Amino acid sequence: MPAPHTSSLAASTAPLSVKQLLLEGAEALEGISPTPRLDAEVLLAHTLGCDRSRLYAWPDAPVGDEPRAAFSTLIGQRLKGIPVAYLRGRQEFWGLDLEIGPGALIPRPETEHLVEAILNHLPRGGRFLDLGTGSGAVALAVAHERPDAVVTATERSPAALAVARNNRDRLGLSRVTLVATWWTHGVRGPFDVIASNPPYIADGDLCLHALRHEPVEALTAGPDGLDAIRALLPGAVAALAPGGILALEHGAEQGAAVATCMAEAGLHPLAGAHDLAGHLRIATGRR
């Protein structure tokens, strides 16, 4: 067995098959990753330049020394807690293949509910503003889905903005306007829909250890996790057109508090959206 947080997959000189490498990779990640087998499959497919289905189609195919060593290195990095998306440099979101770097938050499946809320409220030819776009996931998903929409996205992190710009250009969505700024500062409205997946984890939350490789400024927002929402609300409300919609992603236990913040900012509450676990995760309000 490999020593804790190390990988010995490349130590053997005997030929190893795809099936054997997957087994050893998954065993190495057991207890470290919540999805050891899936991680091993994704990383081996990435190493071999194929999709996961090919691993099952050719389980007995031998793996050469060079890809075996590369896979071993990736397993070793995963043992240190580095997310698979960063190791691959890619993450799928809303059917889009996004390039992801350590300077930008990894898009999560629950954020697709934010995209759904935006699309439900965005009128034909409407103007949409994404605040704190990170990798560009939400803005690019909306632009991809709605070619008629005028899409603008803001981001203050130069590293994240570079990731978003690269994704925009690579996906052929150059009509999305990216602005280097903090929330709505310097952005001219009005917008029909404004949305954000802001930082909403409380400082010191125990979950932050598992997220330690992602940019902390995109994760935490004060003692109760609501500082970012409080900061963006005044500008967002002012930038909305009359009748415009603001949609915010928030934590699983923050629904009531976020609804109160939005009401105090002058927004009329609308029905939110729940994640697959039944937690309210998207708050929406109308100006």
C-alpha positions as CSV (number, residue, x, y, z in Angstrom):
1,M,0.0,0.0,0.0
2,P,1.3,3.5,-0.8
3,A,2.2,5.7,2.1
4,P,-0.4,8.3,3.2
5,H,-0.8,11.2,0.7
6,T,1.6,9.7,-1.8
7,S,1.2,7.6,-5.0
8,S,3.3,4.6,-6.0
9,L,1.5,3.8,-9.2
10,A,4.6,4.4,-11.3
11,A,6.9,2.3,-9.1
12,S,6.3,-1.0,-10.8
13,T,8.2,-1.8,-14.1
14,A,5.6,-4.5,-15.0
15,P,3.1,-3.5,-17.7
16,L,-0.2,-2.4,-16.2
17,S,-3.6,-2.4,-17.8
18,V,-6.3,0.3,-17.7
19,K,-8.3,-1.8,-15.3
20,Q,-5.3,-2.3,-13.0
21,L,-4.5,1.4,-13.0
22,L,-8.0,2.4,-12.2
23,L,-8.2,-0.1,-9.3
24,E,-4.9,1.1,-7.8
25,G,-5.8,4.8,-8.4
26,A,-9.2,4.3,-6.7
27,E,-7.6,2.4,-3.8
28,A,-5.1,5.2,-3.3
29,L,-7.8,7.8,-3.1
30,E,-10.0,5.8,-0.8
31,G,-10.8,7.9,2.3
32,I,-9.2,11.0,0.8
33,S,-11.8,11.7,-2.0
34,P,-15.5,11.3,-1.6
35,T,-15.5,9.8,-5.2
36,P,-12.3,7.8,-5.5
37,R,-13.3,5.6,-8.5
38,L,-14.8,8.6,-10.4
39,D,-11.7,10.7,-9.7
40,A,-9.4,7.9,-10.9
41,E,-11.5,7.4,-14.1
42,V,-11.5,11.1,-14.9
43,L,-7.8,11.5,-14.3
44,L,-6.8,8.4,-16.3
45,A,-9.1,9.5,-19.2
46,H,-7.5,12.9,-19.1
47,T,-4.0,11.4,-19.1
48,L,-4.8,9.1,-22.1
49,G,-6.6,11.8,-24.0
50,C,-9.8,9.9,-24.2
51,D,-13.3,9.8,-22.6
52,R,-14.3,7.6,-19.8
53,S,-16.3,5.3,-22.0
54,R,-13.1,4.2,-23.7
55,L,-11.7,3.0,-20.4
56,Y,-14.6,0.5,-20.1
57,A,-14.4,-0.5,-23.8
58,W,-10.7,-1.4,-23.5
59,P,-10.1,-2.3,-19.9
60,D,-7.2,-4.7,-20.6
61,A,-5.3,-2.3,-22.8
62,P,-1.7,-1.8,-21.6
63,V,-0.6,1.7,-20.4
64,G,2.8,2.8,-21.3
65,D,5.4,4.1,-18.9
66,E,5.0,7.8,-19.7
67,P,1.2,8.0,-19.3
68,R,1.4,5.7,-16.2
69,A,3.9,8.1,-14.6
70,A,1.7,11.1,-15.5
71,F,-1.3,9.4,-14.0
72,S,0.7,8.6,-10.8
73,T,1.6,12.3,-10.5
74,L,-2.0,13.3,-10.8
75,I,-3.1,10.8,-8.2
76,G,-0.4,12.2,-5.9
77,Q,-1.7,15.7,-6.4
78,R,-5.3,14.6,-5.8
79,L,-4.1,13.0,-2.5
80,K,-3.0,16.5,-1.5
81,G,-6.6,17.7,-2.0
82,I,-6.1,19.5,-5.3
83,P,-9.5,19.4,-7.0
84,V,-9.9,17.2,-10.1
85,A,-11.1,20.3,-12.1
86,Y,-7.8,22.0,-11.5
87,L,-5.8,18.9,-12.3
88,R,-7.6,18.6,-15.6
89,G,-7.8,22.3,-16.2
90,R,-11.5,21.8,-17.3
91,Q,-15.0,21.6,-15.9
92,E,-18.3,21.1,-17.6
93,F,-21.1,23.5,-16.7
94,W,-24.4,23.9,-18.5
95,G,-23.1,21.6,-21.3
96,L,-20.1,24.0,-21.8
97,D,-16.5,22.7,-21.6
98,L,-14.9,25.5,-19.5
99,E,-11.2,25.9,-18.8
100,I,-10.6,26.3,-15.1
101,G,-7.5,27.6,-13.3
102,P,-6.7,28.1,-9.6
103,G,-7.5,31.8,-9.8
104,A,-11.2,31.1,-10.4
105,L,-13.8,29.2,-8.3
106,I,-14.8,25.8,-9.8
107,P,-18.4,26.0,-11.1
108,R,-20.7,23.7,-9.1
109,P,-23.9,21.9,-10.4
110,E,-26.1,23.8,-8.0
111,T,-25.2,27.0,-9.8
112,E,-27.0,25.7,-12.8
113,H,-30.2,26.5,-10.8
114,L,-29.1,30.2,-10.9
115,V,-28.8,30.0,-14.7
116,E,-32.4,28.5,-14.9
117,A,-33.7,31.4,-12.8
118,I,-32.1,33.9,-15.0
119,L,-33.4,32.3,-18.2
120,N,-36.9,32.1,-16.7
121,H,-37.0,35.9,-16.1
122,L,-34.9,37.3,-19.0
123,P,-37.1,38.9,-21.7
124,R,-36.4,38.5,-25.4
125,G,-33.5,40.9,-26.3
126,G,-33.1,41.6,-22.6
127,R,-30.0,42.9,-20.8
128,F,-28.3,40.6,-18.3
129,L,-25.5,41.5,-15.8
130,D,-23.5,38.8,-14.0
131,L,-21.7,40.1,-10.9
132,G,-18.5,38.4,-9.9
133,T,-18.4,36.1,-12.9
134,G,-15.3,34.1,-11.9
135,S,-14.6,31.7,-14.7
136,G,-17.5,33.2,-16.7
137,A,-19.7,30.1,-16.2
138,V,-23.0,31.8,-15.6
139,A,-22.6,34.7,-18.1
140,L,-21.4,32.3,-20.8
141,A,-24.2,29.8,-20.2
142,V,-26.8,32.5,-20.5
143,A,-25.2,33.9,-23.7
144,H,-24.9,30.4,-25.2
145,E,-28.6,29.7,-24.4
146,R,-29.9,33.1,-25.4
147,P,-28.1,34.6,-28.4
148,D,-30.6,37.5,-28.4
149,A,-29.5,38.7,-24.9
150,V,-27.1,41.5,-24.2
151,V,-24.7,40.0,-21.6
152,T,-22.3,41.9,-19.4
153,A,-20.2,40.4,-16.6
154,T,-18.0,42.0,-13.9
155,E,-15.0,40.6,-12.0
156,R,-12.4,42.3,-9.8
157,S,-9.9,39.4,-9.7
158,P,-7.4,39.7,-12.7
159,A,-6.7,36.0,-12.5
160,A,-10.4,35.0,-12.7
161,L,-11.0,37.6,-15.4
162,A,-8.3,36.1,-17.5
163,V,-10.0,32.7,-17.2
164,A,-13.3,34.2,-18.1
165,R,-11.9,36.0,-21.1
166,N,-10.2,32.8,-22.3
167,N,-13.4,30.8,-22.0
168,R,-15.4,33.5,-23.7
169,D,-13.1,33.6,-26.7
170,R,-12.6,29.9,-27.0
171,L,-16.4,29.3,-27.0
172,G,-17.0,31.9,-29.6
173,L,-19.1,34.1,-27.3
174,S,-17.1,37.3,-27.8
175,R,-20.2,39.4,-27.6
176,V,-20.2,38.9,-23.8
177,T,-18.7,42.1,-22.3
178,L,-16.3,41.5,-19.5
179,V,-15.6,44.4,-17.1
180,A,-12.8,44.6,-14.5
181,T,-14.6,46.1,-11.6
182,W,-16.1,45.4,-8.1
183,W,-19.8,44.4,-8.4
184,T,-21.7,47.2,-10.3
185,H,-19.1,49.9,-9.9
186,G,-18.8,51.8,-13.2
187,V,-21.3,49.6,-15.0
188,R,-24.2,51.4,-16.7
189,G,-27.7,50.0,-16.5
190,P,-30.5,49.5,-16.6
191,F,-30.6,45.7,-16.7
192,D,-33.6,43.4,-16.9
193,V,-31.9,40.7,-14.9
194,I,-28.9,40.9,-12.5
195,A,-27.5,37.8,-10.9
196,S,-24.6,36.7,-8.8
197,N,-23.0,33.7,-7.2
198,P,-21.2,35.7,-4.5
199,P,-19.0,34.5,-1.7
200,Y,-21.3,33.3,1.0
201,I,-19.4,31.0,3.4
202,A,-18.8,32.3,6.9
203,D,-15.2,33.1,7.9
204,G,-13.8,30.1,9.8
205,D,-16.4,27.6,8.5
206,L,-15.1,24.0,8.8
207,C,-15.9,23.3,5.1
208,L,-13.2,25.7,4.1
209,H,-10.5,23.1,4.6
210,A,-11.9,21.0,1.8
211,L,-11.9,24.1,-0.4
212,R,-8.4,25.3,0.5
213,H,-7.1,25.1,-3.0
214,E,-9.8,27.5,-4.3
215,P,-9.5,31.3,-4.0
216,V,-10.7,32.2,-0.5
217,E,-11.9,35.7,-1.7
218,A,-14.4,33.9,-3.9
219,L,-15.7,31.8,-0.9
220,T,-15.9,33.7,2.3
221,A,-17.9,36.8,3.3
222,G,-17.6,37.8,6.9
223,P,-18.8,36.3,10.2
224,D,-22.2,35.2,8.8
225,G,-21.3,34.8,5.1
226,L,-23.6,37.7,4.0
227,D,-21.1,40.6,3.7
228,A,-20.8,40.2,0.0
229,I,-24.5,40.1,-0.5
230,R,-25.0,43.2,1.6
231,A,-22.2,45.0,-0.3
232,L,-23.6,44.3,-3.8
233,L,-27.3,44.8,-3.1
234,P,-27.5,48.7,-3.2
235,G,-25.7,48.9,-6.6
236,A,-27.6,46.0,-8.0
237,V,-31.0,47.3,-7.1
238,A,-30.1,50.8,-8.5
239,A,-28.9,49.1,-11.8
240,L,-32.1,47.2,-12.3
241,A,-34.8,48.4,-14.7
242,P,-38.2,48.9,-13.1
243,G,-39.7,45.5,-12.7
244,G,-36.2,44.0,-13.1
245,I,-35.1,40.8,-11.4
246,L,-32.2,40.1,-9.0
247,A,-31.2,36.5,-8.5
248,L,-28.6,35.4,-5.9
249,E,-27.2,32.1,-5.0
250,H,-26.7,31.5,-1.3
251,G,-25.9,28.8,1.3
252,A,-28.3,26.1,2.2
253,E,-29.2,27.7,5.6
254,Q,-29.2,31.3,4.4
255,G,-32.5,31.6,2.6
256,A,-34.4,33.5,5.2
257,A,-31.5,35.9,5.9
258,V,-30.9,36.6,2.2
259,A,-34.7,37.2,1.7
260,T,-34.6,39.8,4.5
261,C,-31.6,41.5,3.0
262,M,-33.3,41.7,-0.4
263,A,-36.5,43.0,1.1
264,E,-34.7,45.7,3.1
265,A,-33.0,46.8,-0.1
266,G,-36.4,47.4,-1.6
267,L,-37.0,44.2,-3.6
268,H,-40.3,42.4,-3.8
269,P,-39.6,38.7,-3.0
270,L,-40.4,36.0,-5.6
271,A,-40.3,32.2,-5.4
272,G,-36.7,30.9,-5.1
273,A,-35.2,27.7,-6.4
274,H,-34.1,24.6,-4.4
275,D,-31.2,22.3,-5.0
276,L,-31.5,18.5,-5.5
277,A,-31.3,18.0,-1.7
278,G,-34.3,20.2,-1.2
279,H,-32.4,23.2,0.2
280,L,-33.4,26.7,-0.9
281,R,-30.3,28.0,-2.8
282,I,-31.5,30.8,-5.1
283,A,-33.3,33.9,-3.9
284,T,-35.0,36.2,-6.4
285,G,-36.6,39.6,-6.0
286,R,-38.3,42.1,-8.3
287,R,-37.6,45.9,-8.2
